[in-house]
Amino acid sequence: MSENHHESYENMTDRQKNRTIWGVITASSLGTLIEWYDFYIFGSLAVVLATKFFPADNPTAAFLSTLATFAAGFVVRPFGALFFGRLGDIIGRKYTFLVTLLIMGFSTFLIGCIPSYETIGFMAPVLVLILRLLQGLALGGEYGGAATYVAEYAQPHRRGYWTSWIQTTATAGLFISLIVILITKTTLSAEEFDTWGWRVPFWISILMVAVSYIIRKNMKESPLFAKAKSEGKTSKNPLKESFGNKYNFKFVLLALFGAAMGQGVIWYTGQFYAMSFLQKVMNVESAQVDSLMATALFLGTPFFVFFGWLSDKIGRKAVMMTGMLVAILAYRPIYDSMFKSVSLESKTIAANGITEKRTAKIHKDIATDSLITFHKETLYTDGTLIKKDSITHWSSTGPVMKDGKAEEPKVSQSLKLSDDTKWYLIFLVFIQVIFVTMVYGPIAAFLVEMFPVRIRYTSMSLPYHIGNGVFGGLLPAVATYLVTTGKDAGHATWYLEGLWYPIGVATVCLIIGLFYLKNKNNNLHD
């Protein structure tokens, strides 16, 4: 791109600039939305994937392994930020995040093609891990490119508003992934979904990637980068300038520990841990969790734009620090209310509300053995329904023995919420989404404004992806571990133990941010 592109953009009227930036936002956001969709279907289907790609003899270990594989994709994101950030500051924003889109899309499609653990053994989790790492690398370069690209088109006094539209794509990507999974589950039988239907959301992504690639290919380079390149002011070594320069590196650390770190854990608590908590701790049935989360996210998404707009008026710091503070104070009461909302102590079993049946089928691996399922449903007067399955392994001589005693039956339980409880939980998740919008809405503008154009892509990408990829991405696995440990130790409020991680990280970030961040928005680097 030449300086002509920058001059032509500068000579536009405000109306023409608005029309141009809407095109830029659409192109950037569509690609980013697809990449987040790709990333989320893995997280949303973690419970199912645990049974497909890992040994089935220990469900808890398999689920934790799935979360660890999920987290690996996040942990590698900072390396993607360094690699693609460097490319973006040298050759341009446009071409770099065109490449990240293709890597992400094909990695996701291929995850849907991997045979199960039963078919290819340990190669299944190995292949999944490799593709997750590629996803993480691509996403490490994607966000910084999209945020920088839109910010460099936006008028400085409206940068929070314009960049906040990109922030909606993360939630929209999760929302669409939930809708696709929900439609697939309702279209297919439970057995069909468990056998092959879970692959469909992975396959669908390739169609969206193709559309996004065509749109992105026709985009122009950002006017500020085009001007810098035409004047010979782009960086020859963005990594050295970003992290070898003590003055700039100080701002990288401040961006990480004073903003991105806290934003990351609040984001993943409200959008991922809430879902995991409903499924694994409260045992709410999967389809209801998906619809509940989708409703809360749909209602909360416009607030990304509102708080982005508000940050243009009163400052990024004020909005983000308030969001962190309120989240820190509210998390434990919110999750305590969520857990207690499904307590059966105050509920009454309906007349003829208990049904039981027993079924048996031949063991798939041992022709002489049977699997006997004892199924029990308990209906309560408010509409709550508890389903419990206990599967026992029987041989031709009776119960299968293990270590001198009958093998423990595999017990699973799910809970179908009453309408009143469902809407109450939607409200509690919605509140958490509001916390997310307060810290995440202004973050793109805040990070972009901390660094000069020549090293902006590299400098802003690293703290963002360490904050989100490492501190945020580790949250599901760490929180699940803390809950499991607390339950085994017999803690009265074991279900709240997982919250100590986001509360602790956000508190440290809040203290650093309050003392060291400036509240006034910075436009000097333009």
C-alpha positions as CSV (number, residue, x, y, z in Angstrom):
1,M,0.0,0.0,0.0
2,S,1.2,3.5,-0.7
3,E,0.6,6.8,1.0
4,N,-2.1,7.5,-1.5
5,H,-4.4,5.2,0.4
6,H,-3.8,7.0,3.6
7,E,-4.3,10.4,2.0
8,S,-7.6,9.3,0.3
9,Y,-8.9,8.1,3.6
10,E,-7.9,11.3,5.4
11,N,-9.7,13.4,2.8
12,M,-13.0,11.5,3.2
13,T,-16.0,13.1,5.0
14,D,-17.0,11.7,8.4
15,R,-19.9,10.0,6.7
16,Q,-17.6,8.3,4.1
17,K,-15.2,7.3,6.9
18,N,-18.1,5.7,8.8
19,R,-19.2,3.8,5.8
20,T,-15.6,2.6,5.2
21,I,-15.0,1.5,8.7
22,W,-18.3,-0.5,8.8
23,G,-16.9,-2.4,5.9
24,V,-13.6,-2.9,7.7
25,I,-15.4,-4.0,10.9
26,T,-17.5,-6.5,9.0
27,A,-14.5,-8.1,7.2
28,S,-12.4,-8.2,10.4
29,S,-15.2,-9.3,12.7
30,L,-16.5,-12.1,10.4
31,G,-13.1,-13.7,10.3
32,T,-12.6,-13.3,14.0
33,L,-16.1,-14.6,14.7
34,I,-15.3,-17.8,12.7
35,E,-12.0,-18.3,14.5
36,W,-13.7,-18.0,17.9
37,Y,-16.4,-20.3,16.7
38,D,-13.8,-22.9,15.8
39,F,-12.1,-22.5,19.1
40,Y,-15.3,-22.7,21.2
41,I,-16.8,-25.9,19.7
42,F,-13.9,-27.8,21.2
43,G,-14.5,-26.2,24.6
44,S,-18.3,-26.6,24.4
45,L,-18.0,-30.3,23.4
46,A,-15.3,-31.1,26.0
47,V,-17.5,-33.5,27.9
48,V,-18.2,-35.5,24.7
49,L,-14.7,-35.3,23.3
50,A,-13.4,-36.7,26.6
51,T,-15.1,-40.0,25.7
52,K,-13.9,-40.0,22.1
53,F,-10.2,-39.1,22.3
54,F,-9.2,-40.4,25.7
55,P,-9.4,-43.8,27.6
56,A,-12.9,-44.3,28.9
57,D,-12.0,-46.2,32.1
58,N,-11.7,-43.0,34.2
59,P,-14.2,-40.3,33.1
60,T,-12.8,-37.6,35.5
61,A,-9.2,-38.1,34.3
62,A,-10.5,-38.1,30.6
63,F,-12.4,-34.8,31.2
64,L,-9.3,-33.2,32.9
65,S,-7.1,-34.4,30.0
66,T,-9.6,-32.9,27.5
67,L,-9.4,-29.6,29.4
68,A,-5.6,-29.8,29.5
69,T,-5.6,-30.3,25.7
70,F,-8.0,-27.3,25.4
71,A,-5.7,-25.3,27.7
72,A,-2.7,-26.2,25.5
73,G,-4.2,-24.3,22.6
74,F,-4.4,-21.2,24.8
75,V,-0.9,-21.5,26.3
76,V,0.7,-21.6,22.9
77,R,-1.2,-18.4,21.8
78,P,1.6,-16.0,23.0
79,F,4.0,-17.7,20.6
80,G,1.5,-17.1,17.8
81,A,1.3,-13.5,18.9
82,L,5.1,-13.2,18.6
83,F,5.3,-14.9,15.3
84,F,2.4,-13.4,13.5
85,G,2.7,-10.0,15.3
86,R,6.2,-9.7,13.9
87,L,4.9,-10.5,10.4
88,G,2.0,-8.0,10.8
89,D,4.4,-5.2,11.7
90,I,6.7,-6.0,8.8
91,I,4.5,-7.0,5.9
92,G,1.1,-5.6,7.0
93,R,-2.0,-6.4,9.0
94,K,-4.1,-7.6,6.1
95,Y,-2.0,-10.5,4.7
96,T,-1.0,-11.8,8.2
97,F,-4.5,-12.3,9.5
98,L,-5.5,-13.9,6.2
99,V,-3.0,-16.7,6.9
100,T,-4.2,-17.1,10.5
101,L,-7.7,-17.6,9.3
102,L,-6.7,-20.5,7.0
103,I,-4.6,-22.2,9.6
104,M,-7.4,-22.0,12.1
105,G,-10.1,-23.2,9.7
106,F,-8.3,-26.3,8.4
107,S,-7.1,-27.3,11.9
108,T,-10.7,-27.2,13.1
109,F,-12.1,-29.2,10.2
110,L,-9.4,-31.9,10.7
111,I,-10.3,-32.3,14.4
112,G,-13.7,-33.5,13.2
113,C,-12.0,-36.1,11.0
114,I,-9.8,-37.8,13.6
115,P,-10.7,-41.4,14.4
116,S,-11.6,-42.1,18.1
117,Y,-9.3,-43.5,20.8
118,E,-10.9,-46.9,20.4
119,T,-9.9,-47.0,16.7
120,I,-6.3,-45.6,16.7
121,G,-5.4,-45.6,20.4
122,F,-3.0,-42.9,21.7
123,M,-2.6,-41.4,18.2
124,A,-6.1,-39.8,18.7
125,P,-5.1,-37.5,21.6
126,V,-1.7,-36.8,20.0
127,L,-3.4,-35.6,16.7
128,V,-5.9,-33.6,18.6
129,L,-3.2,-31.9,20.6
130,I,-1.2,-31.0,17.5
131,L,-4.2,-29.5,15.8
132,R,-5.1,-27.6,19.0
133,L,-1.6,-26.1,19.1
134,L,-2.0,-25.0,15.5
135,Q,-5.4,-23.4,16.4
136,G,-3.7,-21.6,19.3
137,L,-0.9,-20.3,17.2
138,A,-3.3,-19.0,14.6
139,L,-5.6,-17.3,17.2
140,G,-2.4,-15.7,18.7
141,G,-2.0,-13.8,15.5
142,E,-5.6,-13.2,14.7
143,Y,-6.9,-10.9,17.4
144,G,-4.0,-8.4,17.4
145,G,-4.4,-8.1,13.6
146,A,-8.1,-7.5,13.7
147,A,-8.0,-5.1,16.6
148,T,-5.1,-3.1,15.2
149,Y,-6.7,-3.0,11.7
150,V,-10.0,-1.6,12.9
151,A,-8.3,0.8,15.4
152,E,-6.1,2.3,12.7
153,Y,-9.2,3.1,10.6
154,A,-11.2,4.6,13.5
155,Q,-11.3,8.2,14.6
156,P,-9.3,8.5,17.9
157,H,-12.3,10.0,19.8
158,R,-14.5,7.0,18.8
159,R,-11.9,4.2,18.9
160,G,-13.5,2.5,22.0
161,Y,-16.8,2.4,20.2
162,W,-15.5,1.1,16.9
163,T,-13.2,-1.6,18.3
164,S,-15.8,-2.8,20.7
165,W,-17.6,-4.3,17.7
166,I,-14.8,-6.7,17.3
167,Q,-15.2,-7.7,21.0
168,T,-18.7,-8.9,20.3
169,T,-17.3,-11.5,17.9
170,A,-15.8,-13.6,20.7
171,T,-19.2,-13.9,22.4
172,A,-21.0,-14.2,19.0
173,G,-18.7,-17.0,18.1
174,L,-19.5,-18.8,21.3
175,F,-23.2,-18.1,20.7
176,I,-23.2,-19.5,17.2
177,S,-21.3,-22.5,18.3
178,L,-23.9,-23.3,20.9
179,I,-26.7,-22.8,18.4
180,V,-25.0,-25.2,15.9
181,I,-24.4,-27.8,18.6
182,L,-28.0,-27.3,19.8
183,I,-29.5,-27.8,16.3
184,T,-27.3,-30.8,15.7
185,K,-28.4,-32.4,19.0
186,T,-32.1,-31.8,18.4
187,T,-31.9,-33.0,14.8
188,L,-30.2,-36.2,15.6
189,S,-30.9,-38.9,18.2
190,A,-28.7,-39.0,21.3
191,E,-27.1,-42.1,20.0
192,E,-26.4,-40.6,16.5
193,F,-24.9,-37.5,18.1
194,D,-22.7,-39.5,20.4
195,T,-21.6,-41.8,17.5
196,W,-20.8,-39.2,14.7
197,G,-23.0,-36.1,15.1
198,W,-20.5,-34.4,17.4
199,R,-18.2,-34.1,14.3
200,V,-20.7,-31.9,12.4
201,P,-19.9,-28.6,14.1
202,F,-16.3,-29.1,13.2
203,W,-17.0,-29.8,9.6
204,I,-19.4,-26.8,9.2
205,S,-16.6,-24.4,10.0
206,I,-14.9,-24.9,6.6
207,L,-17.8,-23.3,4.8
208,M,-17.7,-20.2,6.9
209,V,-13.9,-20.0,6.5
210,A,-14.3,-20.0,2.7
211,V,-16.7,-17.1,2.8
212,S,-14.5,-15.1,5.2
213,Y,-11.4,-15.7,3.1
214,I,-13.1,-14.2,0.0
215,I,-14.1,-11.1,2.0
216,R,-10.7,-10.6,3.6
217,K,-8.8,-11.1,0.4
218,N,-10.5,-7.9,-1.0
219,M,-9.6,-5.7,1.9
220,K,-7.1,-2.9,1.8
221,E,-4.2,-2.3,4.2
222,S,-4.9,0.0,7.2
223,P,-4.2,3.7,6.4
224,L,-1.8,4.3,9.3
225,F,0.3,1.3,8.4
226,A,0.2,2.2,4.7
227,K,1.5,5.7,5.6
228,A,4.2,4.4,7.9
229,K,5.3,1.9,5.2
230,S,5.4,4.5,2.4
231,E,7.5,6.7,4.6
232,G,9.9,3.9,5.5
233,K,8.9,4.0,9.2
234,T,8.0,0.4,9.7
235,S,10.1,-1.7,12.0
236,K,12.8,-4.1,10.7
237,N,12.9,-6.0,14.0
238,P,9.6,-5.6,15.9
239,L,10.5,-8.2,18.5
240,K,13.6,-6.3,19.5
241,E,11.9,-2.9,19.6
242,S,8.9,-4.3,21.5
243,F,10.7,-6.3,24.2
244,G,14.4,-5.3,24.0
245,N,13.6,-1.6,24.5
246,K,13.2,-1.2,28.3
247,Y,10.8,1.7,28.0
248,N,8.4,-0.1,25.7
249,F,8.7,-3.4,27.6
250,K,7.6,-1.6,30.7
251,F,4.3,-0.8,28.9
252,V,4.0,-4.4,27.7
253,L,4.2,-5.7,31.3
254,L,1.8,-3.0,32.5
255,A,-0.7,-4.0,29.8
256,L,-0.4,-7.6,30.9
257,F,-0.5,-7.3,34.7
258,G,-2.6,-4.2,35.0
259,A,-5.4,-5.0,32.5
260,A,-5.2,-8.2,30.2
261,M,-4.6,-10.7,33.1
262,G,-7.7,-9.7,35.0
263,Q,-9.7,-9.3,31.8
264,G,-8.7,-12.8,30.8
265,V,-9.9,-14.6,33.9
266,I,-13.1,-12.6,34.1
267,W,-13.9,-13.3,30.5
268,Y,-13.3,-17.1,30.9
269,T,-15.2,-17.2,34.2
270,G,-18.3,-15.7,32.7
271,Q,-18.3,-17.6,29.5
272,F,-16.5,-20.9,30.0
273,Y,-16.4,-21.7,33.7
274,A,-20.1,-20.8,34.1
275,M,-20.9,-23.4,31.4
276,S,-18.6,-26.0,33.0
277,F,-20.1,-25.3,36.4
278,L,-23.6,-25.9,35.2
279,Q,-22.7,-29.2,33.5
280,K,-20.1,-30.8,35.8
281,V,-20.9,-29.4,39.3
282,M,-24.7,-28.9,39.0
283,N,-25.3,-31.8,36.6
284,V,-27.8,-29.7,34.4
285,E,-28.5,-31.6,31.2
286,S,-26.3,-30.5,28.3
287,A,-29.1,-29.2,26.0
288,Q,-30.5,-26.9,28.7
289,V,-27.0,-25.6,29.5
290,D,-26.5,-24.7,25.8
291,S,-29.8,-22.9,25.5
292,L,-29.3,-21.1,28.9
293,M,-25.8,-19.9,27.9
294,A,-27.0,-18.8,24.5
295,T,-29.8,-16.8,25.9
296,A,-27.6,-15.0,28.5
297,L,-24.9,-14.3,25.9
298,F,-27.5,-12.9,23.4
299,L,-28.9,-10.5,26.0
300,G,-25.4,-9.4,27.1
301,T,-23.6,-8.9,23.8
302,P,-24.9,-5.3,23.1
303,F,-23.2,-4.2,26.3
304,F,-19.7,-4.7,24.7
305,V,-20.5,-1.8,22.4
306,F,-22.1,0.2,25.2
307,F,-19.0,0.0,27.5
308,G,-16.7,0.6,24.5
309,W,-18.6,3.7,23.8
310,L,-18.6,4.7,27.5
311,S,-14.8,4.3,27.6
312,D,-14.5,7.0,24.9
313,K,-16.4,9.3,27.3
314,I,-14.9,8.5,30.8
315,G,-11.7,6.6,30.0
316,R,-10.8,2.9,29.5
317,K,-9.4,2.5,33.0
318,A,-12.5,3.6,34.9
319,V,-14.7,1.1,33.0
320,M,-12.3,-1.9,33.2
321,M,-11.3,-1.4,36.8
322,T,-15.0,-1.1,37.9
323,G,-15.8,-4.3,36.0
324,M,-13.0,-6.1,37.8
325,L,-13.9,-4.9,41.2
326,V,-17.6,-5.8,41.0
327,A,-16.8,-9.2,39.6
328,I,-14.3,-10.0,42.5
329,L,-17.0,-9.0,45.0
330,A,-19.9,-10.8,43.3
331,Y,-18.5,-14.2,42.1
332,R,-18.9,-16.2,45.3
333,P,-22.5,-15.0,46.0
334,I,-23.5,-15.6,42.4
335,Y,-22.1,-19.1,42.2
336,D,-23.5,-20.0,45.7
337,S,-27.0,-18.9,44.4
338,M,-26.5,-20.9,41.2
339,F,-25.6,-24.1,43.1
340,K,-28.4,-23.7,45.7
341,S,-31.0,-23.0,43.0
342,V,-31.1,-26.7,42.2
343,S,-31.2,-28.0,45.8
344,L,-33.8,-30.7,46.2
345,E,-34.3,-30.0,50.0
346,S,-37.3,-27.6,49.5
347,K,-38.8,-29.5,46.5
348,T,-41.7,-32.0,46.7
349,I,-41.9,-35.2,44.6
350,A,-45.0,-35.2,42.3
351,A,-47.7,-37.8,42.7
352,N,-46.5,-40.9,40.7
353,G,-43.3,-38.9,40.1
354,I,-40.9,-41.8,40.3
355,T,-40.4,-44.2,37.4
356,E,-37.9,-47.0,37.2
357,K,-36.9,-49.5,34.6
358,R,-34.1,-52.0,34.0
359,T,-32.6,-52.8,30.6
360,A,-29.8,-55.1,29.6
361,K,-27.6,-55.4,26.5
362,I,-24.7,-57.6,25.5
363,H,-21.2,-56.2,26.3
364,K,-19.7,-54.9,23.1
365,D,-16.3,-56.4,23.8
366,I,-17.2,-59.6,25.8
367,A,-20.0,-61.6,24.1
368,T,-20.8,-63.6,27.2
369,D,-21.2,-60.5,29.5
370,S,-24.0,-58.1,29.8
371,L,-24.4,-54.4,30.8
372,I,-27.4,-53.9,33.0
373,T,-28.8,-50.3,33.2
374,F,-31.0,-49.3,36.1
375,H,-32.8,-46.1,35.0
376,K,-34.7,-43.9,37.5
377,E,-36.5,-40.6,36.9
378,T,-37.8,-38.4,39.7
379,L,-40.3,-35.6,38.8
380,Y,-40.9,-32.8,41.3
381,T,-44.0,-30.6,41.5
382,D,-42.2,-27.5,40.2
383,G,-41.2,-29.4,37.0
384,T,-37.6,-30.3,38.0
385,L,-36.7,-33.8,36.6
386,I,-33.8,-35.9,37.9
387,K,-32.5,-38.7,35.6
388,K,-30.2,-41.3,37.1
389,D,-28.5,-44.2,35.3
390,S,-26.5,-46.9,37.1
391,I,-24.7,-49.3,34.7
392,T,-23.5,-52.7,36.2
393,H,-21.2,-55.1,34.4
394,W,-22.5,-58.8,34.8
395,S,-20.8,-61.9,33.6
396,S,-22.4,-65.3,33.1
397,T,-21.7,-66.2,36.8
398,G,-22.9,-62.9,38.3
399,P,-21.4,-59.4,39.0
400,V,-17.9,-58.9,37.6
401,M,-15.4,-58.9,40.5
402,K,-12.5,-56.5,40.8
403,D,-10.0,-56.7,43.7
404,G,-12.1,-59.3,45.5
405,K,-15.4,-57.3,45.3
406,A,-18.1,-56.5,42.9
407,E,-17.1,-53.9,40.3
408,E,-18.5,-50.4,41.1
409,P,-21.4,-49.5,38.8
410,K,-21.0,-46.5,36.5
411,V,-23.4,-43.8,37.8
412,S,-24.5,-40.8,35.8
413,Q,-27.1,-38.2,36.7
414,S,-28.6,-35.2,34.9
415,L,-31.0,-32.6,36.0
416,K,-33.7,-30.9,33.9
417,L,-34.5,-27.5,35.2
418,S,-37.9,-26.1,35.9
419,D,-38.8,-22.9,33.8
420,D,-38.5,-20.6,36.9
421,T,-35.1,-22.0,37.8
422,K,-33.8,-21.8,34.2
423,W,-34.7,-18.1,33.9
424,Y,-33.1,-17.4,37.3
425,L,-29.9,-19.1,36.2
426,I,-30.0,-17.1,32.9
427,F,-30.2,-14.0,35.0
428,L,-27.1,-15.0,37.1
429,V,-25.1,-15.9,34.0
430,F,-26.2,-12.6,32.3
431,I,-24.8,-10.7,35.3
432,Q,-21.4,-12.4,34.7
433,V,-21.6,-11.5,31.0
434,I,-22.0,-7.9,32.0
435,F,-18.8,-8.1,34.0
436,V,-17.2,-9.5,30.9
437,T,-18.4,-6.7,28.7
438,M,-17.1,-4.1,31.1
439,V,-13.5,-5.4,31.0
440,Y,-13.5,-6.7,27.5
441,G,-15.4,-4.0,25.6
442,P,-12.6,-1.3,26.0
443,I,-9.6,-3.6,26.0
444,A,-8.8,-3.5,22.3
445,A,-8.7,0.3,22.2
446,F,-6.8,0.4,25.4
447,L,-4.0,-1.9,24.2
448,V,-3.7,-0.3,20.7
449,E,-3.3,3.1,22.3
450,M,-0.4,2.0,24.5
451,F,2.0,1.3,21.5
452,P,3.2,3.1,18.4
453,V,2.1,2.0,14.9
454,R,5.5,0.5,13.9
455,I,5.4,-2.2,16.6
456,R,1.7,-2.1,17.6
457,Y,0.7,-5.5,16.3
458,T,3.6,-7.3,18.1
459,S,3.5,-5.2,21.4
460,M,-0.3,-5.5,22.0
461,S,-0.6,-9.1,20.9
462,L,1.7,-10.6,23.5
463,P,0.1,-9.2,26.7
464,Y,-3.4,-9.8,25.4
465,H,-2.6,-13.5,24.6
466,I,-0.7,-14.2,27.8
467,G,-3.6,-12.6,29.8
468,N,-6.2,-14.5,27.9
469,G,-4.3,-17.6,26.7
470,V,-2.4,-18.4,29.8
471,F,-4.2,-16.8,32.8
472,G,-7.6,-17.2,31.2
473,G,-7.1,-20.4,29.2
474,L,-5.8,-22.3,32.3
475,L,-9.0,-21.3,34.3
476,P,-11.2,-24.3,33.4
477,A,-8.6,-26.9,34.2
478,V,-7.4,-25.1,37.4
479,A,-10.9,-24.4,38.6
480,T,-12.0,-28.0,38.0
481,Y,-9.0,-29.3,39.9
482,L,-9.7,-27.0,42.8
483,V,-13.4,-28.1,42.9
484,T,-12.5,-31.8,42.8
485,T,-9.9,-31.4,45.5
486,G,-12.3,-29.4,47.7
487,K,-15.0,-32.0,47.3
488,D,-12.6,-34.9,48.1
489,A,-11.4,-33.0,51.2
490,G,-15.0,-32.6,52.4
491,H,-15.2,-28.8,52.3
492,A,-18.7,-27.5,53.0
493,T,-18.6,-25.1,50.1
494,W,-16.4,-27.3,47.8
495,Y,-18.4,-26.1,44.8
496,L,-17.0,-22.5,45.3
497,E,-13.3,-23.5,45.5
498,G,-12.7,-23.1,41.8
499,L,-13.4,-19.3,42.1
500,W,-10.3,-18.6,44.1
501,Y,-8.3,-18.7,40.9
502,P,-10.1,-15.9,39.0
503,I,-10.7,-13.9,42.2
504,G,-7.0,-14.0,43.1
505,V,-5.7,-13.1,39.6
506,A,-8.3,-10.3,39.1
507,T,-7.5,-8.8,42.5
508,V,-3.7,-8.6,41.8
509,C,-4.5,-7.1,38.4
510,L,-7.0,-4.6,39.9
511,I,-4.4,-3.3,42.4
512,I,-1.7,-2.9,39.7
513,G,-4.2,-1.2,37.3
514,L,-5.5,1.2,39.9
515,F,-2.0,2.4,40.9
516,Y,-0.2,2.4,37.6
517,L,-2.6,2.9,34.6
518,K,-3.5,6.3,33.4
519,N,-7.2,7.0,33.0
520,K,-6.9,9.4,30.2
521,N,-7.1,7.7,26.7
522,N,-3.9,8.0,24.8
523,N,-3.8,9.0,21.1
524,L,-0.2,10.2,20.9
525,H,1.0,7.1,19.1
526,D,-1.1,7.9,16.0
